[in-house]
Amino acid sequence: MSYWQDKVALVTGGSSGLGRVIAESFASGGAKVVIVGLEPEAVEKAAAELRRSGTDTLGLPGDITRQEDVDRLFSAALDRFGRLDVLVNNAGRSMRGKVLDTTPEQFRDLMELNLIALVRCTRAAVPHLLRQRGHVVNIGSLAAKSAARWVGAYPATKHAVAAYSQQLRLELEPEGLHVLLVCPGPIARDNPRLYPLEGLEGIPESARRAGAGVKVKAAAPEELGRAILRACERRRAELVVPAKARLLFALSQLSPRLGDWLVRRKT
């Protein structure tokens, strides 16, 4: 029997992109799935497709930056399934812009989604996860470990996610909670998103691409989804894709100037 058989996984931002692939990965492993997303039609479409494949799936639209929505979403999931084994904090977004052109308001707005909403969901989930020796999966980024150019407030928010993940491990791992920080580079997509650069002077065209032009191969989302399941089963602390990026992170800790030079060379 699969490790995931009849376990319950809740995925925020699960109606599209990487979140949807992660939801499908848990479904393929035998888990029951709760898909949370902002757009009701997209959520129901994703949930319906998983149900057609034989997965017991609940689709819940809501805005996780609002505490009342978070309370409602987790209450509905627990009413339906009676347990929670995995929380995947996937919802988030990137941005483009020079750091000094990024306003305090833009920092605050991005922090609200990428960090504070993640904190809201984690606080709602952890009491139930502890009963199952369950898993919190926080989707970070290579930018959670090393800042990059032209991405505004994004690295600051993802560094915060990395720190929060470590705090959870330090305090709650002895009680049975597994916390996995996932740090992927660009994700391969059929229709890659290009970020707008209108009004952003001095930013290269390459920054429009996923990863803001970082020179690494885009990760296949299906492979990343399977890797996340394996990392949870083995209760790993971090998953970095590509793995060779760990060398950059280690060198940056030993020599920040060398790390900065390498980042400039690789973006």
Sequence and secondary structure as in RCSB ss.txt:
>XXXX:A:sequence
MSYWQDKVALVTGGSSGLGRVIAESFASGGAKVVIVGLEPEAVEKAAAELRRSGTDTLGLPGDITRQEDVDRLFS
AALDRFGRLDVLVNNAGRSMRGKVLDTTPEQFRDLMELNLIALVRCTRAAVPHLLRQRGHVVNIGSLAAKSAARW
VGAYPATKHAVAAYSQQLRLELEPEGLHVLLVCPGPIARDNPRLYPLEGLEGIPESARRAGAGVKVKAAAPEELG
RAILRACERRRAELVVPAKARLLFALSQLSPRLGDWLVRRKT
>XXXX:A:secstr
  TTTT EEEEETTTSHHHHHHHHHHHHTT EEEEEES HHHHHHHHHHHHHTT  EEEEE  TTSHHHHHHHHH
HHHHHHS   EEEE       B GGGS HHHHHHHHIIIIIHHHHHHHHHHHHHHHTT EEEEE  GGGTS  SS
BTTHHHHHHHHHHHHHHHHHHHGGGT EEEEEEE  B  SS      TT TT  GGGGSGGGG SS  B HHHHH
HHHHHHHHTT SEEEESTTHHHHHHHHHH HHHHHHHHHHH 
